[in-house]
């Protein structure tokens, strides 16, 4: 009796294992196919723009403008690391005479991003008359559209993960672009407290960029991002 029970249990376990293996064989390709679809635009854009993205200030072709994209500014109006890194990269271009003017764009609903970025640059030696401030750069595409009103080419300054989408959006606004990866210049001493945190941040940013890129490609991005236009119409 005990022997029969053991055999039945063994047969049941073998059957369950086989079922799980069949499910794994079925779902594994689907999982990787989904990953490929999600990140397909990012992969394509990285390949498309790889010859236009620079990791060394001296290699950047000279332009009239550097476009510095806004990011988080703290409640005390100090720049977050990601924002300071972008501004410092723009300052390097300016002091190396690779650009003549700095276009700071940010969401001034968030602790006056653009103005604080400009103020930091002035403190670091940039002449005020060489700075243009866009207070309605609420998102990346807003910045591109607003810069297109004054220039047709420029050096886009942001982190490498952000550049593919940024370059696509600005190119759509008829801007001839090159990009500078601010995170490749050794400006920040640390990018996180530990490896787990660093890779968690990188994973989140990659997923976020993939979703936002798809939303732009599908025409959803602009439909959901009309705040800058609304504010401009109200004259605020």
PASESE-671672 format. One record per residue (C-alpha): residue number from 1; chain; z, y, x. Coordinates in nm, 3 decimals, padded with zeros to 5 digits, m for minus. Layout:
N
<rec><num>NUM</num><chaine>A</chaine><pz>Z</pz><py>Y</py><px>X</px></rec>
...
***
This chain:
236
<rec><num>1</num><chaine>A</chaine><pz>00.000</pz><py>00.000</py><px>00.000</px></rec>
<rec><num>2</num><chaine>A</chaine><pz>00.097</pz><py>00.238</py><px>00.275</px></rec>
<rec><num>3</num><chaine>A</chaine><pz>m00.214</pz><py>00.142</py><px>00.469</px></rec>
<rec><num>4</num><chaine>A</chaine><pz>m00.441</pz><py>00.216</py><px>00.170</px></rec>
<rec><num>5</num><chaine>A</chaine><pz>m00.274</pz><py>00.553</py><px>00.121</px></rec>
<rec><num>6</num><chaine>A</chaine><pz>m00.328</pz><py>00.641</py><px>00.486</px></rec>
<rec><num>7</num><chaine>A</chaine><pz>m00.694</pz><py>00.542</py><px>00.464</px></rec>
<rec><num>8</num><chaine>A</chaine><pz>m00.745</pz><py>00.753</py><px>00.154</px></rec>
<rec><num>9</num><chaine>A</chaine><pz>m00.576</pz><py>01.048</py><px>00.321</px></rec>
<rec><num>10</num><chaine>A</chaine><pz>m00.788</pz><py>01.001</py><px>00.631</px></rec>
<rec><num>11</num><chaine>A</chaine><pz>m01.107</pz><py>00.982</py><px>00.423</px></rec>
<rec><num>12</num><chaine>A</chaine><pz>m01.004</pz><py>01.294</py><px>00.234</px></rec>
<rec><num>13</num><chaine>A</chaine><pz>m00.941</pz><py>01.484</py><px>00.557</px></rec>
<rec><num>14</num><chaine>A</chaine><pz>m01.275</pz><py>01.378</py><px>00.702</px></rec>
<rec><num>15</num><chaine>A</chaine><pz>m01.451</pz><py>01.490</py><px>00.384</px></rec>
<rec><num>16</num><chaine>A</chaine><pz>m01.271</pz><py>01.826</py><px>00.394</px></rec>
<rec><num>17</num><chaine>A</chaine><pz>m01.366</pz><py>01.879</py><px>00.760</px></rec>
<rec><num>18</num><chaine>A</chaine><pz>m01.732</pz><py>01.801</py><px>00.685</px></rec>
<rec><num>19</num><chaine>A</chaine><pz>m01.727</pz><py>02.045</py><px>00.394</px></rec>
<rec><num>20</num><chaine>A</chaine><pz>m01.580</pz><py>02.319</py><px>00.609</px></rec>
<rec><num>21</num><chaine>A</chaine><pz>m01.841</pz><py>02.255</py><px>00.877</px></rec>
<rec><num>22</num><chaine>A</chaine><pz>m02.122</pz><py>02.284</py><px>00.621</px></rec>
<rec><num>23</num><chaine>A</chaine><pz>m01.975</pz><py>02.610</py><px>00.493</px></rec>
<rec><num>24</num><chaine>A</chaine><pz>m01.943</pz><py>02.739</py><px>00.848</px></rec>
<rec><num>25</num><chaine>A</chaine><pz>m02.305</pz><py>02.652</py><px>00.925</px></rec>
<rec><num>26</num><chaine>A</chaine><pz>m02.412</pz><py>02.834</py><px>00.610</px></rec>
<rec><num>27</num><chaine>A</chaine><pz>m02.200</pz><py>03.148</py><px>00.641</px></rec>
<rec><num>28</num><chaine>A</chaine><pz>m02.217</pz><py>03.203</py><px>01.018</px></rec>
<rec><num>29</num><chaine>A</chaine><pz>m02.588</pz><py>03.299</py><px>01.021</px></rec>
<rec><num>30</num><chaine>A</chaine><pz>m02.529</pz><py>03.520</py><px>00.716</px></rec>
<rec><num>31</num><chaine>A</chaine><pz>m02.243</pz><py>03.696</py><px>00.893</px></rec>
<rec><num>32</num><chaine>A</chaine><pz>m02.448</pz><py>03.770</py><px>01.204</px></rec>
<rec><num>33</num><chaine>A</chaine><pz>m02.745</pz><py>03.874</py><px>00.992</px></rec>
<rec><num>34</num><chaine>A</chaine><pz>m02.522</pz><py>04.122</py><px>00.809</px></rec>
<rec><num>35</num><chaine>A</chaine><pz>m02.392</pz><py>04.260</py><px>01.139</px></rec>
<rec><num>36</num><chaine>A</chaine><pz>m02.750</pz><py>04.298</py><px>01.263</px></rec>
<rec><num>37</num><chaine>A</chaine><pz>m02.852</pz><py>04.487</py><px>00.949</px></rec>
<rec><num>38</num><chaine>A</chaine><pz>m02.548</pz><py>04.718</py><px>00.959</px></rec>
<rec><num>39</num><chaine>A</chaine><pz>m02.604</pz><py>04.818</py><px>01.322</px></rec>
<rec><num>40</num><chaine>A</chaine><pz>m02.985</pz><py>04.808</py><px>01.322</px></rec>
<rec><num>41</num><chaine>A</chaine><pz>m03.031</pz><py>05.188</py><px>01.290</px></rec>
<rec><num>42</num><chaine>A</chaine><pz>m02.783</pz><py>05.253</py><px>01.570</px></rec>
<rec><num>43</num><chaine>A</chaine><pz>m02.956</pz><py>05.007</py><px>01.801</px></rec>
<rec><num>44</num><chaine>A</chaine><pz>m03.296</pz><py>05.155</py><px>01.720</px></rec>
<rec><num>45</num><chaine>A</chaine><pz>m03.178</pz><py>05.512</py><px>01.778</px></rec>
<rec><num>46</num><chaine>A</chaine><pz>m03.012</pz><py>05.427</py><px>02.109</px></rec>
<rec><num>47</num><chaine>A</chaine><pz>m03.339</pz><py>05.277</py><px>02.229</px></rec>
<rec><num>48</num><chaine>A</chaine><pz>m03.541</pz><py>05.568</py><px>02.093</px></rec>
<rec><num>49</num><chaine>A</chaine><pz>m03.333</pz><py>05.840</py><px>02.260</px></rec>
<rec><num>50</num><chaine>A</chaine><pz>m03.218</pz><py>05.662</py><px>02.575</px></rec>
<rec><num>51</num><chaine>A</chaine><pz>m03.450</pz><py>05.871</py><px>02.794</px></rec>
<rec><num>52</num><chaine>A</chaine><pz>m03.316</pz><py>06.192</py><px>02.640</px></rec>
<rec><num>53</num><chaine>A</chaine><pz>m02.943</pz><py>06.125</py><px>02.682</px></rec>
<rec><num>54</num><chaine>A</chaine><pz>m02.783</pz><py>06.242</py><px>03.005</px></rec>
<rec><num>55</num><chaine>A</chaine><pz>m02.456</pz><py>06.145</py><px>03.168</px></rec>
<rec><num>56</num><chaine>A</chaine><pz>m02.472</pz><py>06.398</py><px>03.451</px></rec>
<rec><num>57</num><chaine>A</chaine><pz>m02.479</pz><py>06.776</py><px>03.404</px></rec>
<rec><num>58</num><chaine>A</chaine><pz>m02.710</pz><py>06.829</py><px>03.701</px></rec>
<rec><num>59</num><chaine>A</chaine><pz>m02.973</pz><py>06.601</py><px>03.548</px></rec>
<rec><num>60</num><chaine>A</chaine><pz>m02.991</pz><py>06.793</py><px>03.218</px></rec>
<rec><num>61</num><chaine>A</chaine><pz>m03.309</pz><py>07.002</py><px>03.179</px></rec>
<rec><num>62</num><chaine>A</chaine><pz>m03.244</pz><py>07.374</py><px>03.148</px></rec>
<rec><num>63</num><chaine>A</chaine><pz>m03.232</pz><py>07.509</py><px>02.792</px></rec>
<rec><num>64</num><chaine>A</chaine><pz>m03.135</pz><py>07.835</py><px>02.625</px></rec>
<rec><num>65</num><chaine>A</chaine><pz>m02.862</pz><py>07.676</py><px>02.412</px></rec>
<rec><num>66</num><chaine>A</chaine><pz>m02.600</pz><py>07.405</py><px>02.422</px></rec>
<rec><num>67</num><chaine>A</chaine><pz>m02.490</pz><py>07.294</py><px>02.076</px></rec>
<rec><num>68</num><chaine>A</chaine><pz>m02.125</pz><py>07.186</py><px>02.074</px></rec>
<rec><num>69</num><chaine>A</chaine><pz>m02.023</pz><py>06.990</py><px>01.766</px></rec>
<rec><num>70</num><chaine>A</chaine><pz>m01.682</pz><py>07.053</py><px>01.617</px></rec>
<rec><num>71</num><chaine>A</chaine><pz>m01.404</pz><py>06.798</py><px>01.583</px></rec>
<rec><num>72</num><chaine>A</chaine><pz>m01.034</pz><py>06.796</py><px>01.511</px></rec>
<rec><num>73</num><chaine>A</chaine><pz>m00.820</pz><py>07.101</py><px>01.594</px></rec>
<rec><num>74</num><chaine>A</chaine><pz>m00.444</pz><py>07.055</py><px>01.577</px></rec>
<rec><num>75</num><chaine>A</chaine><pz>m00.213</pz><py>07.243</py><px>01.341</px></rec>
<rec><num>76</num><chaine>A</chaine><pz>m00.095</pz><py>07.462</py><px>01.631</px></rec>
<rec><num>77</num><chaine>A</chaine><pz>m00.463</pz><py>07.549</py><px>01.693</px></rec>
<rec><num>78</num><chaine>A</chaine><pz>m00.484</pz><py>07.356</py><px>02.019</px></rec>
<rec><num>79</num><chaine>A</chaine><pz>m00.790</pz><py>07.140</py><px>02.066</px></rec>
<rec><num>80</num><chaine>A</chaine><pz>m00.765</pz><py>06.764</py><px>02.024</px></rec>
<rec><num>81</num><chaine>A</chaine><pz>m00.880</pz><py>06.559</py><px>02.323</px></rec>
<rec><num>82</num><chaine>A</chaine><pz>m01.215</pz><py>06.475</py><px>02.163</px></rec>
<rec><num>83</num><chaine>A</chaine><pz>m01.282</pz><py>06.842</py><px>02.086</px></rec>
<rec><num>84</num><chaine>A</chaine><pz>m01.167</pz><py>06.968</py><px>02.425</px></rec>
<rec><num>85</num><chaine>A</chaine><pz>m01.392</pz><py>06.713</py><px>02.593</px></rec>
<rec><num>86</num><chaine>A</chaine><pz>m01.694</pz><py>06.849</py><px>02.407</px></rec>
<rec><num>87</num><chaine>A</chaine><pz>m01.607</pz><py>07.210</py><px>02.484</px></rec>
<rec><num>88</num><chaine>A</chaine><pz>m01.542</pz><py>07.137</py><px>02.852</px></rec>
<rec><num>89</num><chaine>A</chaine><pz>m01.881</pz><py>06.963</py><px>02.872</px></rec>
<rec><num>90</num><chaine>A</chaine><pz>m02.046</pz><py>07.271</py><px>02.723</px></rec>
<rec><num>91</num><chaine>A</chaine><pz>m01.865</pz><py>07.494</py><px>02.972</px></rec>
<rec><num>92</num><chaine>A</chaine><pz>m01.991</pz><py>07.275</py><px>03.258</px></rec>
<rec><num>93</num><chaine>A</chaine><pz>m02.348</pz><py>07.325</py><px>03.137</px></rec>
<rec><num>94</num><chaine>A</chaine><pz>m02.292</pz><py>07.699</py><px>03.113</px></rec>
<rec><num>95</num><chaine>A</chaine><pz>m02.133</pz><py>07.738</py><px>03.455</px></rec>
<rec><num>96</num><chaine>A</chaine><pz>m02.403</pz><py>07.519</py><px>03.611</px></rec>
<rec><num>97</num><chaine>A</chaine><pz>m02.659</pz><py>07.759</py><px>03.460</px></rec>
<rec><num>98</num><chaine>A</chaine><pz>m02.820</pz><py>07.476</py><px>03.266</px></rec>
<rec><num>99</num><chaine>A</chaine><pz>m02.781</pz><py>07.680</py><px>02.947</px></rec>
<rec><num>100</num><chaine>A</chaine><pz>m02.743</pz><py>08.050</py><px>02.877</px></rec>
<rec><num>101</num><chaine>A</chaine><pz>m02.560</pz><py>08.035</py><px>02.546</px></rec>
<rec><num>102</num><chaine>A</chaine><pz>m02.308</pz><py>07.809</py><px>02.371</px></rec>
<rec><num>103</num><chaine>A</chaine><pz>m02.340</pz><py>07.742</py><px>01.999</px></rec>
<rec><num>104</num><chaine>A</chaine><pz>m02.001</pz><py>07.636</py><px>01.864</px></rec>
<rec><num>105</num><chaine>A</chaine><pz>m02.011</pz><py>07.479</py><px>01.521</px></rec>
<rec><num>106</num><chaine>A</chaine><pz>m01.718</pz><py>07.347</py><px>01.322</px></rec>
<rec><num>107</num><chaine>A</chaine><pz>m01.536</pz><py>07.330</py><px>00.992</px></rec>
<rec><num>108</num><chaine>A</chaine><pz>m01.327</pz><py>07.644</py><px>00.967</px></rec>
<rec><num>109</num><chaine>A</chaine><pz>m01.142</pz><py>07.494</py><px>00.672</px></rec>
<rec><num>110</num><chaine>A</chaine><pz>m00.978</pz><py>07.274</py><px>00.937</px></rec>
<rec><num>111</num><chaine>A</chaine><pz>m00.770</pz><py>07.507</py><px>01.155</px></rec>
<rec><num>112</num><chaine>A</chaine><pz>m01.067</pz><py>07.728</py><px>01.247</px></rec>
<rec><num>113</num><chaine>A</chaine><pz>m01.248</pz><py>07.468</py><px>01.454</px></rec>
<rec><num>114</num><chaine>A</chaine><pz>m01.542</pz><py>07.680</py><px>01.568</px></rec>
<rec><num>115</num><chaine>A</chaine><pz>m01.334</pz><py>07.986</py><px>01.649</px></rec>
<rec><num>116</num><chaine>A</chaine><pz>m01.073</pz><py>07.791</py><px>01.845</px></rec>
<rec><num>117</num><chaine>A</chaine><pz>m01.345</pz><py>07.614</py><px>02.043</px></rec>
<rec><num>118</num><chaine>A</chaine><pz>m01.500</pz><py>07.950</py><px>02.127</px></rec>
<rec><num>119</num><chaine>A</chaine><pz>m01.162</pz><py>08.101</py><px>02.217</px></rec>
<rec><num>120</num><chaine>A</chaine><pz>m01.097</pz><py>07.811</py><px>02.456</px></rec>
<rec><num>121</num><chaine>A</chaine><pz>m01.437</pz><py>07.863</py><px>02.621</px></rec>
<rec><num>122</num><chaine>A</chaine><pz>m01.374</pz><py>08.235</py><px>02.667</px></rec>
<rec><num>123</num><chaine>A</chaine><pz>m01.039</pz><py>08.158</py><px>02.830</px></rec>
<rec><num>124</num><chaine>A</chaine><pz>m01.229</pz><py>07.931</py><px>03.070</px></rec>
<rec><num>125</num><chaine>A</chaine><pz>m01.468</pz><py>08.209</py><px>03.174</px></rec>
<rec><num>126</num><chaine>A</chaine><pz>m01.755</pz><py>08.202</py><px>02.926</px></rec>
<rec><num>127</num><chaine>A</chaine><pz>m01.874</pz><py>08.553</py><px>02.836</px></rec>
<rec><num>128</num><chaine>A</chaine><pz>m01.814</pz><py>08.635</py><px>02.466</px></rec>
<rec><num>129</num><chaine>A</chaine><pz>m02.169</pz><py>08.767</py><px>02.426</px></rec>
<rec><num>130</num><chaine>A</chaine><pz>m02.302</pz><py>08.424</py><px>02.526</px></rec>
<rec><num>131</num><chaine>A</chaine><pz>m02.124</pz><py>08.252</py><px>02.237</px></rec>
<rec><num>132</num><chaine>A</chaine><pz>m02.253</pz><py>08.194</py><px>01.884</px></rec>
<rec><num>133</num><chaine>A</chaine><pz>m02.004</pz><py>08.073</py><px>01.623</px></rec>
<rec><num>134</num><chaine>A</chaine><pz>m02.102</pz><py>07.869</py><px>01.318</px></rec>
<rec><num>135</num><chaine>A</chaine><pz>m01.804</pz><py>07.854</py><px>01.083</px></rec>
<rec><num>136</num><chaine>A</chaine><pz>m01.981</pz><py>07.632</py><px>00.831</px></rec>
<rec><num>137</num><chaine>A</chaine><pz>m02.052</pz><py>07.332</py><px>01.053</px></rec>
<rec><num>138</num><chaine>A</chaine><pz>m01.862</pz><py>07.111</py><px>00.812</px></rec>
<rec><num>139</num><chaine>A</chaine><pz>m02.050</pz><py>06.801</py><px>00.916</px></rec>
<rec><num>140</num><chaine>A</chaine><pz>m02.301</pz><py>06.700</py><px>01.180</px></rec>
<rec><num>141</num><chaine>A</chaine><pz>m02.608</pz><py>06.769</py><px>00.969</px></rec>
<rec><num>142</num><chaine>A</chaine><pz>m02.478</pz><py>07.113</py><px>00.874</px></rec>
<rec><num>143</num><chaine>A</chaine><pz>m02.455</pz><py>07.201</py><px>01.243</px></rec>
<rec><num>144</num><chaine>A</chaine><pz>m02.812</pz><py>07.087</py><px>01.303</px></rec>
<rec><num>145</num><chaine>A</chaine><pz>m02.947</pz><py>07.283</py><px>01.007</px></rec>
<rec><num>146</num><chaine>A</chaine><pz>m02.759</pz><py>07.599</py><px>01.101</px></rec>
<rec><num>147</num><chaine>A</chaine><pz>m02.866</pz><py>07.584</py><px>01.464</px></rec>
<rec><num>148</num><chaine>A</chaine><pz>m03.229</pz><py>07.535</py><px>01.356</px></rec>
<rec><num>149</num><chaine>A</chaine><pz>m03.212</pz><py>07.886</py><px>01.210</px></rec>
<rec><num>150</num><chaine>A</chaine><pz>m03.178</pz><py>08.039</py><px>01.558</px></rec>
<rec><num>151</num><chaine>A</chaine><pz>m03.328</pz><py>07.785</py><px>01.799</px></rec>
<rec><num>152</num><chaine>A</chaine><pz>m03.588</pz><py>07.512</py><px>01.820</px></rec>
<rec><num>153</num><chaine>A</chaine><pz>m03.448</pz><py>07.325</py><px>02.119</px></rec>
<rec><num>154</num><chaine>A</chaine><pz>m03.110</pz><py>07.266</py><px>02.273</px></rec>
<rec><num>155</num><chaine>A</chaine><pz>m02.870</pz><py>07.036</py><px>02.454</px></rec>
<rec><num>156</num><chaine>A</chaine><pz>m02.655</pz><py>06.850</py><px>02.202</px></rec>
<rec><num>157</num><chaine>A</chaine><pz>m02.303</pz><py>06.805</py><px>02.335</px></rec>
<rec><num>158</num><chaine>A</chaine><pz>m02.083</pz><py>06.532</py><px>02.193</px></rec>
<rec><num>159</num><chaine>A</chaine><pz>m01.954</pz><py>06.184</py><px>02.278</px></rec>
<rec><num>160</num><chaine>A</chaine><pz>m02.199</pz><py>05.901</py><px>02.341</px></rec>
<rec><num>161</num><chaine>A</chaine><pz>m02.112</pz><py>05.711</py><px>02.023</px></rec>
<rec><num>162</num><chaine>A</chaine><pz>m02.200</pz><py>06.020</py><px>01.818</px></rec>
<rec><num>163</num><chaine>A</chaine><pz>m02.523</pz><py>06.117</py><px>01.995</px></rec>
<rec><num>164</num><chaine>A</chaine><pz>m02.775</pz><py>05.880</py><px>01.828</px></rec>
<rec><num>165</num><chaine>A</chaine><pz>m02.698</pz><py>06.005</py><px>01.476</px></rec>
<rec><num>166</num><chaine>A</chaine><pz>m02.666</pz><py>06.364</py><px>01.598</px></rec>
<rec><num>167</num><chaine>A</chaine><pz>m03.005</pz><py>06.354</py><px>01.767</px></rec>
<rec><num>168</num><chaine>A</chaine><pz>m03.168</pz><py>06.200</py><px>01.460</px></rec>
<rec><num>169</num><chaine>A</chaine><pz>m03.024</pz><py>06.467</py><px>01.230</px></rec>
<rec><num>170</num><chaine>A</chaine><pz>m03.120</pz><py>06.756</py><px>01.457</px></rec>
<rec><num>171</num><chaine>A</chaine><pz>m03.467</pz><py>06.615</py><px>01.512</px></rec>
<rec><num>172</num><chaine>A</chaine><pz>m03.506</pz><py>06.598</py><px>01.134</px></rec>
<rec><num>173</num><chaine>A</chaine><pz>m03.429</pz><py>06.972</py><px>01.134</px></rec>
<rec><num>174</num><chaine>A</chaine><pz>m03.727</pz><py>07.019</py><px>01.371</px></rec>
<rec><num>175</num><chaine>A</chaine><pz>m03.518</pz><py>07.068</py><px>01.685</px></rec>
<rec><num>176</num><chaine>A</chaine><pz>m03.642</pz><py>06.934</py><px>02.017</px></rec>
<rec><num>177</num><chaine>A</chaine><pz>m03.330</pz><py>06.766</py><px>02.148</px></rec>
<rec><num>178</num><chaine>A</chaine><pz>m03.171</pz><py>06.624</py><px>02.455</px></rec>
<rec><num>179</num><chaine>A</chaine><pz>m02.814</pz><py>06.499</py><px>02.459</px></rec>
<rec><num>180</num><chaine>A</chaine><pz>m02.521</pz><py>06.516</py><px>02.698</px></rec>
<rec><num>181</num><chaine>A</chaine><pz>m02.257</pz><py>06.245</py><px>02.667</px></rec>
<rec><num>182</num><chaine>A</chaine><pz>m01.933</pz><py>06.439</py><px>02.705</px></rec>
<rec><num>183</num><chaine>A</chaine><pz>m01.736</pz><py>06.118</py><px>02.748</px></rec>
<rec><num>184</num><chaine>A</chaine><pz>m01.936</pz><py>06.030</py><px>03.061</px></rec>
<rec><num>185</num><chaine>A</chaine><pz>m01.827</pz><py>06.330</py><px>03.263</px></rec>
<rec><num>186</num><chaine>A</chaine><pz>m01.473</pz><py>06.220</py><px>03.354</px></rec>
<rec><num>187</num><chaine>A</chaine><pz>m01.311</pz><py>06.510</py><px>03.171</px></rec>
<rec><num>188</num><chaine>A</chaine><pz>m01.028</pz><py>06.315</py><px>03.007</px></rec>
<rec><num>189</num><chaine>A</chaine><pz>m00.778</pz><py>06.130</py><px>03.221</px></rec>
<rec><num>190</num><chaine>A</chaine><pz>m00.717</pz><py>05.867</py><px>02.954</px></rec>
<rec><num>191</num><chaine>A</chaine><pz>m00.901</pz><py>05.745</py><px>02.644</px></rec>
<rec><num>192</num><chaine>A</chaine><pz>m00.603</pz><py>05.563</py><px>02.491</px></rec>
<rec><num>193</num><chaine>A</chaine><pz>m00.259</pz><py>05.419</py><px>02.556</px></rec>
<rec><num>194</num><chaine>A</chaine><pz>m00.380</pz><py>05.061</py><px>02.609</px></rec>
<rec><num>195</num><chaine>A</chaine><pz>m00.689</pz><py>04.842</py><px>02.592</px></rec>
<rec><num>196</num><chaine>A</chaine><pz>m00.618</pz><py>04.726</py><px>02.237</px></rec>
<rec><num>197</num><chaine>A</chaine><pz>m00.601</pz><py>05.083</py><px>02.112</px></rec>
<rec><num>198</num><chaine>A</chaine><pz>m00.912</pz><py>05.185</py><px>02.307</px></rec>
<rec><num>199</num><chaine>A</chaine><pz>m01.124</pz><py>04.900</py><px>02.170</px></rec>
<rec><num>200</num><chaine>A</chaine><pz>m00.987</pz><py>04.945</py><px>01.818</px></rec>
<rec><num>201</num><chaine>A</chaine><pz>m01.096</pz><py>05.310</py><px>01.828</px></rec>
<rec><num>202</num><chaine>A</chaine><pz>m01.438</pz><py>05.218</py><px>01.965</px></rec>
<rec><num>203</num><chaine>A</chaine><pz>m01.488</pz><py>04.954</py><px>01.696</px></rec>
<rec><num>204</num><chaine>A</chaine><pz>m01.391</pz><py>05.193</py><px>01.418</px></rec>
<rec><num>205</num><chaine>A</chaine><pz>m01.622</pz><py>05.464</py><px>01.553</px></rec>
<rec><num>206</num><chaine>A</chaine><pz>m01.913</pz><py>05.221</py><px>01.580</px></rec>
<rec><num>207</num><chaine>A</chaine><pz>m01.870</pz><py>05.106</py><px>01.221</px></rec>
<rec><num>208</num><chaine>A</chaine><pz>m01.830</pz><py>05.463</py><px>01.097</px></rec>
<rec><num>209</num><chaine>A</chaine><pz>m02.143</pz><py>05.578</py><px>01.279</px></rec>
<rec><num>210</num><chaine>A</chaine><pz>m02.341</pz><py>05.283</py><px>01.144</px></rec>
<rec><num>211</num><chaine>A</chaine><pz>m02.239</pz><py>05.362</py><px>00.785</px></rec>
<rec><num>212</num><chaine>A</chaine><pz>m02.309</pz><py>05.735</py><px>00.822</px></rec>
<rec><num>213</num><chaine>A</chaine><pz>m02.646</pz><py>05.669</py><px>00.986</px></rec>
<rec><num>214</num><chaine>A</chaine><pz>m02.749</pz><py>05.437</py><px>00.704</px></rec>
<rec><num>215</num><chaine>A</chaine><pz>m02.635</pz><py>05.696</py><px>00.447</px></rec>
<rec><num>216</num><chaine>A</chaine><pz>m02.854</pz><py>05.959</py><px>00.614</px></rec>
<rec><num>217</num><chaine>A</chaine><pz>m03.155</pz><py>05.728</py><px>00.639</px></rec>
<rec><num>218</num><chaine>A</chaine><pz>m03.120</pz><py>05.638</py><px>00.270</px></rec>
<rec><num>219</num><chaine>A</chaine><pz>m03.086</pz><py>06.001</py><px>00.163</px></rec>
<rec><num>220</num><chaine>A</chaine><pz>m02.727</pz><py>05.967</py><px>00.045</px></rec>
<rec><num>221</num><chaine>A</chaine><pz>m02.565</pz><py>06.179</py><px>00.317</px></rec>
<rec><num>222</num><chaine>A</chaine><pz>m02.695</pz><py>06.516</py><px>00.202</px></rec>
<rec><num>223</num><chaine>A</chaine><pz>m02.622</pz><py>06.445</py><px>m00.161</px></rec>
<rec><num>224</num><chaine>A</chaine><pz>m02.257</pz><py>06.393</py><px>m00.078</px></rec>
<rec><num>225</num><chaine>A</chaine><pz>m02.237</pz><py>06.679</py><px>00.171</px></rec>
<rec><num>226</num><chaine>A</chaine><pz>m02.308</pz><py>07.009</py><px>m00.002</px></rec>
<rec><num>227</num><chaine>A</chaine><pz>m01.986</pz><py>07.195</py><px>00.077</px></rec>
<rec><num>228</num><chaine>A</chaine><pz>m02.134</pz><py>07.427</py><px>00.339</px></rec>
<rec><num>229</num><chaine>A</chaine><pz>m02.415</pz><py>07.529</py><px>00.103</px></rec>
<rec><num>230</num><chaine>A</chaine><pz>m02.168</pz><py>07.591</py><px>m00.179</px></rec>
<rec><num>231</num><chaine>A</chaine><pz>m01.951</pz><py>07.813</py><px>00.040</px></rec>
<rec><num>232</num><chaine>A</chaine><pz>m02.254</pz><py>08.005</py><px>00.166</px></rec>
<rec><num>233</num><chaine>A</chaine><pz>m02.373</pz><py>08.069</py><px>m00.189</px></rec>
<rec><num>234</num><chaine>A</chaine><pz>m02.031</pz><py>08.205</py><px>m00.282</px></rec>
<rec><num>235</num><chaine>A</chaine><pz>m02.034</pz><py>08.430</py><px>00.023</px></rec>
<rec><num>236</num><chaine>A</chaine><pz>m01.702</pz><py>08.303</py><px>00.154</px></rec>
***
